[in-house]
């Protein structure tokens, strides 16, 4: 006996949960890339010193990463993962 065909498209809730999970996995990668960005701001021939604007940038970025992770957290916590594990 043949198994019934699975629908071609996923339901909205599992699809959004998966995309949110993917975004949460990529958040540290984007965070590290943005933290390294001030190293590229060096002028040619100048010594690299940590300026106050760099420190402010680091703390603002750090705070934004924490806020984004906190916004992702409720969506990652909710829902059944049983239907996601079968795929």
Buried (B, 14 or more C-beta within 10 A) or exposed (E): EEEEEEEEEBEEEBEEBEEBBEBBEEBEEEBEEBBEEBEEEEEEEEEEEEEEEBEEBBEEBEEEBEEBBEEBEEBEEEBEEEEEEEE
